[in-house]
Amino acid sequence: MVLSFIAQIWGFVINKKVTYVTLFYFCRKKMDYQRLSGSPLFKGVPDKDIGEIISSVNYKIRKFKAGMLISQSGESVDSLMIVISGIVKGEMVDDAGRVIKIEDIPAPGALATAFIFGNKNMFPVNVIAVSDGEIVSIEKPDFLKLLMRNDLVLVNFLNMISNRSQFLSEKIKFLNFKTIKGKLAHFILQKADNNNESVFLGMTQNDLADFFGVARPSVSRALGELEQDGLIEASGKNIRILNRKGLSGLTLD
């Protein structure tokens, strides 16, 4: 299928020790609307209605390659952006030049929903492609029209903003822990149900190191200390909580 490319943009960004090279293609083409059926924005909306809703406004499809910078911290958030294929991640760079991974956003996740409206509607982090993929974007005026026409989509969007605010609040609390053991304890307890002592982390030690903004050996050492203290048993990505009260105590440091 031959695509009509509207624009080709090259960008070079040097941020501390991290250098990103970006190349984007914008194209206007018929989209497979079922790719949006799993998006929280369209929760409860029949698949057949999603196409009608999206086609009622202007949208663009943005293609990206793995490793490319999609949006830079401080850039204005001028549109709703939903990942329709691939995975992107949010990262921030602290004053010491350390890269801290905030989260992975797989399709059909949305970007910066809590920052589309407001007085300071700017990306709080760098958004970088983990894999090849595509993003559909709807500019703010068109997105506002879409929300005003569809009560269910409006409610879903408000829920997305609330959930996002809660996530960011937890993330700030998490980053404020002074020790890696405290971060690990909080992470494990967040993953565990109240009455479940078995936890699947879903991350490798390298992933945890990126998530915590520390070196991998520091994560390995902290896990070992939690085991030596009799608080957990670790086997790969699986954790068994032995002393929940002791883990909770580490989150109070």
VENHUCOR-V73457 format. One record per residue. N is the residue number from 1. PHI is phi in whole degrees, 0 to 359 (NA if undefined). PSI is psi in whole degrees, 0 to 359 (999 if undefined). OMEGA is omega in whole degrees, 0 to 359 (NA if undefined). Layout:
BEGIN
N	PHI	PSI	OMEGA
N	PHI	PSI	OMEGA
END
This chain:
BEGIN
1	NA	127	181
2	274	124	180
3	261	144	175
4	264	107	183
5	279	128	180
6	275	320	182
7	208	153	174
8	230	122	187
9	239	128	174
10	253	136	177
11	218	142	178
12	236	125	182
13	232	127	175
14	248	117	184
15	231	104	183
16	57	239	182
17	265	4	185
18	254	128	177
19	243	128	180
20	243	143	172
21	239	129	184
22	241	146	174
23	215	117	184
24	238	149	171
25	237	133	174
26	254	134	177
27	218	146	177
28	254	109	181
29	214	165	179
30	292	130	185
31	258	149	172
32	281	100	188
33	293	341	178
34	294	342	178
35	292	345	179
36	261	358	187
37	295	334	179
38	270	0	180
39	288	138	177
40	303	334	180
41	296	331	183
42	247	25	177
43	300	127	179
44	84	357	180
45	269	125	179
46	302	144	182
47	306	321	183
48	294	337	181
49	273	338	182
50	298	317	179
51	300	318	180
52	295	320	181
53	293	312	183
54	291	319	183
55	289	350	179
56	281	352	179
57	229	166	176
58	282	140	176
59	214	161	177
60	230	150	175
61	251	128	186
62	245	119	181
63	266	145	179
64	217	159	179
65	251	154	180
66	304	135	178
67	90	355	184
68	272	148	177
69	281	123	180
70	267	314	176
71	214	145	182
72	256	145	175
73	307	130	180
74	99	344	176
75	290	149	179
76	291	139	175
77	268	100	186
78	256	357	184
79	205	160	169
80	282	132	180
81	234	123	179
82	239	128	177
83	287	120	181
84	256	348	171
85	201	149	180
86	87	190	182
87	224	139	171
88	236	168	179
89	222	153	175
90	258	131	180
91	225	149	173
92	231	155	180
93	244	124	181
94	277	180	184
95	296	338	180
96	271	2	180
97	86	8	179
98	278	136	179
99	270	125	180
100	247	120	179
101	281	128	180
102	271	311	179
103	187	162	168
104	265	143	178
105	235	97	177
106	277	164	174
107	298	141	2
108	258	54	180
109	286	157	180
110	252	155	183
111	254	132	170
112	51	43	181
113	298	330	182
114	281	358	185
115	241	7	179
116	292	319	179
117	247	159	181
118	122	173	183
119	285	329	181
120	238	69	183
121	272	78	180
122	232	150	177
123	298	127	180
124	278	345	183
125	220	168	169
126	281	136	177
127	251	120	188
128	234	140	180
129	286	128	174
130	274	325	179
131	221	173	172
132	296	150	179
133	179	194	182
134	219	151	176
135	232	136	171
136	262	134	181
137	235	139	178
138	234	119	183
139	297	152	189
140	309	312	180
141	300	320	178
142	290	322	178
143	295	322	178
144	297	318	177
145	299	318	180
146	300	316	180
147	294	321	182
148	290	336	181
149	272	343	188
150	227	104	183
151	298	318	183
152	295	318	178
153	295	323	178
154	298	314	179
155	297	318	179
156	299	320	180
157	294	319	178
158	297	321	177
159	295	321	178
160	297	318	179
161	296	316	180
162	297	315	179
163	297	323	180
164	293	319	179
165	297	320	179
166	294	320	178
167	298	314	181
168	295	325	177
169	297	316	178
170	294	323	181
171	294	319	178
172	298	316	178
173	299	318	181
174	296	315	182
175	292	341	181
176	280	348	177
177	296	134	187
178	280	332	184
179	248	154	177
180	293	324	177
181	298	322	177
182	295	318	177
183	297	315	180
184	297	316	180
185	300	315	179
186	297	316	181
187	298	315	181
188	296	316	181
189	294	326	178
190	293	326	180
191	284	336	185
192	271	143	170
193	285	164	182
194	302	324	185
195	248	14	182
196	247	122	181
197	266	352	179
198	259	131	185
199	230	133	172
200	256	115	186
201	291	324	181
202	75	10	180
203	220	146	171
204	280	171	177
205	296	327	175
206	296	318	178
207	297	317	180
208	297	321	179
209	297	318	177
210	296	319	182
211	294	322	181
212	274	345	183
213	75	35	181
214	227	175	178
215	282	151	182
216	302	317	180
217	302	330	179
218	293	322	177
219	293	315	179
220	300	318	179
221	295	318	181
222	294	320	177
223	298	318	178
224	298	321	180
225	292	323	177
226	296	324	177
227	290	315	180
228	298	327	179
229	281	358	178
230	75	24	182
231	268	329	181
232	215	166	164
233	238	131	184
234	242	137	175
235	216	98	184
236	64	234	180
237	271	1	182
238	259	134	180
239	234	137	171
240	245	123	181
241	281	124	179
242	259	331	183
243	218	89	183
244	295	321	181
245	296	320	178
246	296	320	176
247	297	317	180
248	298	325	180
249	297	327	179
250	291	335	180
251	281	355	179
252	264	354	181
253	294	999	NA
END
